Amino acid sequence: MYKVIGGDNQEYGPVTSEELCQWIAEGRLSRQSLARAEGSTEWRTLAFFPEFGDALGAQPIHGETPSAPPPFSPQRARSEPLDYAGGVNVADCLSRSGQLLGANLGLLIGASALTWLLGLLCQYLVPLVGEILYMFLHGVFYGGLYLVFLKRIRGQPASVGDIFAVFSLSFGQLALTGFLSSLLSSLGFLFCFIPGLYLFVAWTFAIPLVADRRLETWSAMELSRKVVTRSWLQIAALLLLAFLPVAVMYLYAQVKIFTVAYPGFQQVMSSGSFDVQKVMMLMTDIAKVSFPLVILNKVVLLFNLPFAVGALMYAYEDLFGTRKDTQP
């Protein structure tokens, strides 16, 4: 275990050597960054430690100052209120996402399509429990996708395969974060629409915080909620506009299903007795209408996903990328 001095001259840790190698790879630490092994009182540059030689060797000696933020302290995030450069410009996030997509078309479409495909296989290839399984795994799938977008936003190299990096780094926390945020938001929608909507928007950045900052589940959910609450209307508007094609398609599907289900339901109720045959016919009619609409909605999501994720990750950078530390 080690402690390090980040680019903001704050002390971080203890962290593992694997985490330090990850920060080096992301450009958040350099050869000149100070570190000390746990149990030692002497601070030395990272270049002094042979265990980081390979990671530092992959870093150019001279180059531009990395655009990534300094290492983030989960301990401080849990224990003190943070002052972030708040505020999100919705139009700017959408515009920058379009530019990012234009400059990285193949990479971002490929990563989004792979994430979409993993989710589709999880939901429909596993009989009966597919939807429940997806509630856990979607946090892992999207955590990797968010990292790919963040790397390109920060000017770092990325590949489609990077979406699998989180499988070894934060799998458990991402799975739990995805499951809890989905479950609690759904329960909020079920019992009262307003709390469900608030939580759905407030936890928008819980999964990116786990994937990018290595926070544990509840810390990420609380940090996302506290920061997003300050700009809740802007984030809600950004989600709606970024995913507008999906939202429109979803509403259209609900209206089509309702036009079939409601008259059929009235006929069943007007009979005065529970007719199993009529109920089964109604369920069959609903399934015939809903299945192609569900598939169409998935296709719309596939084309919408790269642009929408880019907009959200720019908002994430605006809210969490630059941190203004306060004194304890």
Contacts in CASP RR format, 6 or more apart in sequence:
PFRMAT RR
TARGET T0000
AUTHOR 0000-0000-0000
METHOD contacts of the structure
MODEL  1
MYKVIGGDNQEYGPVTSEELCQWIAEGRLSRQSLARAEGSTEWRTLAFFP
EFGDALGAQPIHGETPSAPPPFSPQRARSEPLDYAGGVNVADCLSRSGQL
LGANLGLLIGASALTWLLGLLCQYLVPLVGEILYMFLHGVFYGGLYLVFL
KRIRGQPASVGDIFAVFSLSFGQLALTGFLSSLLSSLGFLFCFIPGLYLF
VAWTFAIPLVADRRLETWSAMELSRKVVTRSWLQIAALLLLAFLPVAVMY
LYAQVKIFTVAYPGFQQVMSSGSFDVQKVMMLMTDIAKVSFPLVILNKVV
LLFNLPFAVGALMYAYEDLFGTRKDTQP
1 13 0 8 1.000
1 14 0 8 1.000
1 15 0 8 1.000
1 16 0 8 1.000
1 37 0 8 1.000
1 38 0 8 1.000
2 13 0 8 1.000
2 14 0 8 1.000
2 15 0 8 1.000
2 16 0 8 1.000
2 17 0 8 1.000
2 20 0 8 1.000
2 35 0 8 1.000
2 36 0 8 1.000
2 37 0 8 1.000
2 38 0 8 1.000
3 11 0 8 1.000
3 12 0 8 1.000
3 13 0 8 1.000
3 14 0 8 1.000
3 15 0 8 1.000
3 35 0 8 1.000
3 36 0 8 1.000
3 38 0 8 1.000
4 11 0 8 1.000
4 12 0 8 1.000
4 13 0 8 1.000
4 15 0 8 1.000
4 20 0 8 1.000
4 23 0 8 1.000
4 29 0 8 1.000
4 33 0 8 1.000
4 34 0 8 1.000
4 35 0 8 1.000
4 46 0 8 1.000
4 71 0 8 1.000
5 11 0 8 1.000
5 12 0 8 1.000
5 33 0 8 1.000
5 34 0 8 1.000
5 35 0 8 1.000
5 43 0 8 1.000
6 12 0 8 1.000
6 28 0 8 1.000
6 29 0 8 1.000
6 33 0 8 1.000
6 70 0 8 1.000
6 71 0 8 1.000
7 28 0 8 1.000
7 33 0 8 1.000
7 70 0 8 1.000
7 71 0 8 1.000
8 70 0 8 1.000
8 323 0 8 1.000
8 325 0 8 1.000
10 70 0 8 1.000
10 73 0 8 1.000
10 325 0 8 1.000
12 71 0 8 1.000
12 72 0 8 1.000
12 73 0 8 1.000
13 73 0 8 1.000
13 75 0 8 1.000
14 38 0 8 1.000
15 71 0 8 1.000
17 51 0 8 1.000
17 52 0 8 1.000
19 214 0 8 1.000
20 29 0 8 1.000
20 35 0 8 1.000
20 46 0 8 1.000
20 52 0 8 1.000
20 55 0 8 1.000
21 52 0 8 1.000
21 55 0 8 1.000
22 169 0 8 1.000
23 29 0 8 1.000
23 71 0 8 1.000
24 30 0 8 1.000
24 46 0 8 1.000
24 52 0 8 1.000
24 55 0 8 1.000
24 56 0 8 1.000
24 59 0 8 1.000
25 55 0 8 1.000
25 58 0 8 1.000
25 59 0 8 1.000
26 66 0 8 1.000
26 68 0 8 1.000
26 151 0 8 1.000
26 154 0 8 1.000
26 156 0 8 1.000
27 59 0 8 1.000
27 66 0 8 1.000
27 68 0 8 1.000
27 156 0 8 1.000
28 66 0 8 1.000
28 68 0 8 1.000
28 69 0 8 1.000
28 70 0 8 1.000
28 71 0 8 1.000
29 46 0 8 1.000
29 71 0 8 1.000
30 46 0 8 1.000
30 56 0 8 1.000
30 59 0 8 1.000
31 45 0 8 1.000
31 46 0 8 1.000
31 47 0 8 1.000
31 56 0 8 1.000
31 59 0 8 1.000
31 61 0 8 1.000
32 45 0 8 1.000
32 46 0 8 1.000
32 47 0 8 1.000
33 45 0 8 1.000
33 46 0 8 1.000
34 43 0 8 1.000
34 44 0 8 1.000
34 45 0 8 1.000
34 46 0 8 1.000
35 43 0 8 1.000
35 44 0 8 1.000
35 45 0 8 1.000
35 46 0 8 1.000
35 49 0 8 1.000
36 42 0 8 1.000
36 43 0 8 1.000
36 44 0 8 1.000
37 49 0 8 1.000
46 52 0 8 1.000
46 56 0 8 1.000
47 53 0 8 1.000
47 56 0 8 1.000
66 154 0 8 1.000
66 156 0 8 1.000
67 154 0 8 1.000
67 155 0 8 1.000
68 154 0 8 1.000
68 156 0 8 1.000
69 320 0 8 1.000
69 321 0 8 1.000
69 322 0 8 1.000
69 323 0 8 1.000
70 323 0 8 1.000
72 213 0 8 1.000
72 214 0 8 1.000
72 215 0 8 1.000
72 323 0 8 1.000
74 213 0 8 1.000
74 214 0 8 1.000
74 215 0 8 1.000
74 216 0 8 1.000
74 219 0 8 1.000
76 82 0 8 1.000
76 325 0 8 1.000
77 213 0 8 1.000
77 215 0 8 1.000
77 219 0 8 1.000
77 223 0 8 1.000
78 219 0 8 1.000
80 326 0 8 1.000
80 328 0 8 1.000
81 226 0 8 1.000
81 326 0 8 1.000
82 223 0 8 1.000
82 227 0 8 1.000
82 323 0 8 1.000
82 324 0 8 1.000
82 325 0 8 1.000
82 326 0 8 1.000
83 324 0 8 1.000
83 325 0 8 1.000
83 326 0 8 1.000
84 227 0 8 1.000
84 319 0 8 1.000
84 320 0 8 1.000
84 322 0 8 1.000
84 323 0 8 1.000
84 324 0 8 1.000
85 318 0 8 1.000
85 319 0 8 1.000
85 322 0 8 1.000
85 324 0 8 1.000
86 227 0 8 1.000
86 230 0 8 1.000
86 231 0 8 1.000
86 318 0 8 1.000
86 319 0 8 1.000
87 230 0 8 1.000
87 231 0 8 1.000
87 234 0 8 1.000
87 318 0 8 1.000
87 319 0 8 1.000
88 231 0 8 1.000
88 234 0 8 1.000
88 235 0 8 1.000
88 238 0 8 1.000
88 315 0 8 1.000
88 318 0 8 1.000
88 319 0 8 1.000
89 234 0 8 1.000
89 318 0 8 1.000
90 234 0 8 1.000
90 237 0 8 1.000
90 238 0 8 1.000
90 241 0 8 1.000
92 314 0 8 1.000
93 238 0 8 1.000
93 242 0 8 1.000
93 310 0 8 1.000
93 311 0 8 1.000
93 312 0 8 1.000
93 314 0 8 1.000
93 315 0 8 1.000
93 318 0 8 1.000
94 238 0 8 1.000
94 241 0 8 1.000
94 242 0 8 1.000
94 311 0 8 1.000
96 310 0 8 1.000
96 311 0 8 1.000
96 314 0 8 1.000
97 242 0 8 1.000
97 307 0 8 1.000
97 308 0 8 1.000
97 310 0 8 1.000
97 311 0 8 1.000
97 313 0 8 1.000
97 314 0 8 1.000
98 307 0 8 1.000
98 310 0 8 1.000
100 108 0 8 1.000
100 149 0 8 1.000
100 152 0 8 1.000
100 153 0 8 1.000
100 310 0 8 1.000
100 314 0 8 1.000
101 108 0 8 1.000
101 109 0 8 1.000
101 306 0 8 1.000
101 307 0 8 1.000
101 310 0 8 1.000
104 152 0 8 1.000
107 148 0 8 1.000
107 152 0 8 1.000
107 158 0 8 1.000
107 159 0 8 1.000
107 160 0 8 1.000
108 148 0 8 1.000
108 149 0 8 1.000
108 152 0 8 1.000
108 306 0 8 1.000
108 309 0 8 1.000
108 310 0 8 1.000
109 306 0 8 1.000
110 160 0 8 1.000
111 145 0 8 1.000
111 148 0 8 1.000
111 149 0 8 1.000
111 158 0 8 1.000
111 160 0 8 1.000
111 161 0 8 1.000
111 162 0 8 1.000
111 163 0 8 1.000
112 145 0 8 1.000
112 302 0 8 1.000
112 305 0 8 1.000
112 306 0 8 1.000
112 309 0 8 1.000
113 302 0 8 1.000
114 160 0 8 1.000
114 161 0 8 1.000
114 163 0 8 1.000
115 141 0 8 1.000
115 142 0 8 1.000
115 144 0 8 1.000
115 145 0 8 1.000
115 163 0 8 1.000
115 305 0 8 1.000
116 298 0 8 1.000
116 301 0 8 1.000
116 302 0 8 1.000
116 305 0 8 1.000
118 137 0 8 1.000
118 141 0 8 1.000
119 134 0 8 1.000
119 137 0 8 1.000
119 138 0 8 1.000
119 141 0 8 1.000
120 298 0 8 1.000
122 130 0 8 1.000
122 133 0 8 1.000
122 134 0 8 1.000
122 137 0 8 1.000
122 138 0 8 1.000
122 141 0 8 1.000
123 130 0 8 1.000
123 131 0 8 1.000
123 133 0 8 1.000
123 134 0 8 1.000
124 130 0 8 1.000
126 133 0 8 1.000
135 178 0 8 1.000
135 179 0 8 1.000
135 182 0 8 1.000
135 183 0 8 1.000
136 175 0 8 1.000
136 176 0 8 1.000
136 178 0 8 1.000
136 179 0 8 1.000
137 175 0 8 1.000
138 178 0 8 1.000
138 182 0 8 1.000
139 174 0 8 1.000
139 175 0 8 1.000
139 177 0 8 1.000
139 178 0 8 1.000
139 179 0 8 1.000
139 207 0 8 1.000
140 166 0 8 1.000
140 167 0 8 1.000
140 171 0 8 1.000
140 172 0 8 1.000
140 174 0 8 1.000
140 175 0 8 1.000
141 163 0 8 1.000
142 207 0 8 1.000
143 163 0 8 1.000
143 166 0 8 1.000
143 170 0 8 1.000
143 174 0 8 1.000
143 207 0 8 1.000
143 208 0 8 1.000
143 210 0 8 1.000
143 211 0 8 1.000
144 162 0 8 1.000
144 163 0 8 1.000
144 164 0 8 1.000
144 165 0 8 1.000
144 166 0 8 1.000
144 211 0 8 1.000
145 163 0 8 1.000
145 309 0 8 1.000
146 207 0 8 1.000
146 208 0 8 1.000
146 211 0 8 1.000
146 212 0 8 1.000
146 309 0 8 1.000
146 313 0 8 1.000
146 316 0 8 1.000
147 158 0 8 1.000
147 162 0 8 1.000
147 163 0 8 1.000
147 165 0 8 1.000
147 166 0 8 1.000
147 211 0 8 1.000
147 212 0 8 1.000
148 158 0 8 1.000
148 159 0 8 1.000
148 160 0 8 1.000
148 161 0 8 1.000
148 162 0 8 1.000
148 163 0 8 1.000
149 309 0 8 1.000
149 310 0 8 1.000
149 313 0 8 1.000
150 208 0 8 1.000
150 212 0 8 1.000
150 313 0 8 1.000
150 316 0 8 1.000
150 317 0 8 1.000
151 157 0 8 1.000
151 158 0 8 1.000
151 162 0 8 1.000
152 158 0 8 1.000
153 310 0 8 1.000
153 313 0 8 1.000
153 314 0 8 1.000
153 317 0 8 1.000
154 317 0 8 1.000
166 174 0 8 1.000
166 211 0 8 1.000
169 214 0 8 1.000
170 210 0 8 1.000
170 211 0 8 1.000
170 214 0 8 1.000
173 210 0 8 1.000
173 215 0 8 1.000
173 216 0 8 1.000
173 217 0 8 1.000
173 220 0 8 1.000
174 207 0 8 1.000
174 210 0 8 1.000
174 211 0 8 1.000
176 217 0 8 1.000
177 206 0 8 1.000
177 207 0 8 1.000
177 210 0 8 1.000
177 217 0 8 1.000
177 220 0 8 1.000
177 221 0 8 1.000
178 206 0 8 1.000
178 207 0 8 1.000
180 217 0 8 1.000
180 221 0 8 1.000
181 199 0 8 1.000
181 203 0 8 1.000
181 206 0 8 1.000
181 207 0 8 1.000
181 221 0 8 1.000
184 199 0 8 1.000
185 196 0 8 1.000
185 199 0 8 1.000
185 200 0 8 1.000
185 203 0 8 1.000
186 196 0 8 1.000
187 196 0 8 1.000
188 195 0 8 1.000
188 196 0 8 1.000
188 199 0 8 1.000
189 196 0 8 1.000
189 197 0 8 1.000
189 200 0 8 1.000
197 236 0 8 1.000
198 232 0 8 1.000
199 225 0 8 1.000
201 228 0 8 1.000
201 232 0 8 1.000
201 235 0 8 1.000
201 236 0 8 1.000
201 239 0 8 1.000
202 224 0 8 1.000
202 225 0 8 1.000
202 228 0 8 1.000
202 229 0 8 1.000
202 232 0 8 1.000
203 221 0 8 1.000
203 224 0 8 1.000
203 225 0 8 1.000
203 228 0 8 1.000
204 224 0 8 1.000
204 228 0 8 1.000
204 235 0 8 1.000
204 239 0 8 1.000
204 312 0 8 1.000
205 220 0 8 1.000
205 224 0 8 1.000
205 227 0 8 1.000
205 228 0 8 1.000
205 312 0 8 1.000
205 315 0 8 1.000
205 316 0 8 1.000
205 319 0 8 1.000
205 320 0 8 1.000
206 217 0 8 1.000
206 220 0 8 1.000
206 221 0 8 1.000
206 223 0 8 1.000
206 224 0 8 1.000
206 225 0 8 1.000
207 220 0 8 1.000
208 312 0 8 1.000
208 313 0 8 1.000
208 316 0 8 1.000
208 320 0 8 1.000
209 215 0 8 1.000
209 220 0 8 1.000
209 223 0 8 1.000
209 224 0 8 1.000
209 320 0 8 1.000
210 216 0 8 1.000
210 217 0 8 1.000
210 220 0 8 1.000
212 316 0 8 1.000
212 320 0 8 1.000
213 220 0 8 1.000
213 320 0 8 1.000
215 223 0 8 1.000
227 319 0 8 1.000
227 320 0 8 1.000
228 235 0 8 1.000
228 319 0 8 1.000
231 319 0 8 1.000
235 315 0 8 1.000
238 311 0 8 1.000
238 312 0 8 1.000
238 315 0 8 1.000
239 312 0 8 1.000
240 247 0 8 1.000
241 311 0 8 1.000
242 307 0 8 1.000
242 308 0 8 1.000
242 310 0 8 1.000
242 311 0 8 1.000
242 312 0 8 1.000
243 304 0 8 1.000
243 308 0 8 1.000
245 300 0 8 1.000
245 303 0 8 1.000
245 304 0 8 1.000
246 297 0 8 1.000
246 300 0 8 1.000
246 301 0 8 1.000
246 304 0 8 1.000
246 308 0 8 1.000
249 296 0 8 1.000
249 297 0 8 1.000
249 300 0 8 1.000
250 297 0 8 1.000
252 293 0 8 1.000
253 290 0 8 1.000
253 293 0 8 1.000
253 294 0 8 1.000
253 296 0 8 1.000
253 297 0 8 1.000
256 289 0 8 1.000
256 293 0 8 1.000
257 286 0 8 1.000
257 289 0 8 1.000
257 290 0 8 1.000
257 293 0 8 1.000
260 285 0 8 1.000
260 286 0 8 1.000
260 289 0 8 1.000
261 282 0 8 1.000
261 286 0 8 1.000
264 282 0 8 1.000
264 285 0 8 1.000
265 282 0 8 1.000
267 278 0 8 1.000
267 282 0 8 1.000
268 275 0 8 1.000
268 278 0 8 1.000
268 279 0 8 1.000
268 282 0 8 1.000
271 278 0 8 1.000
END
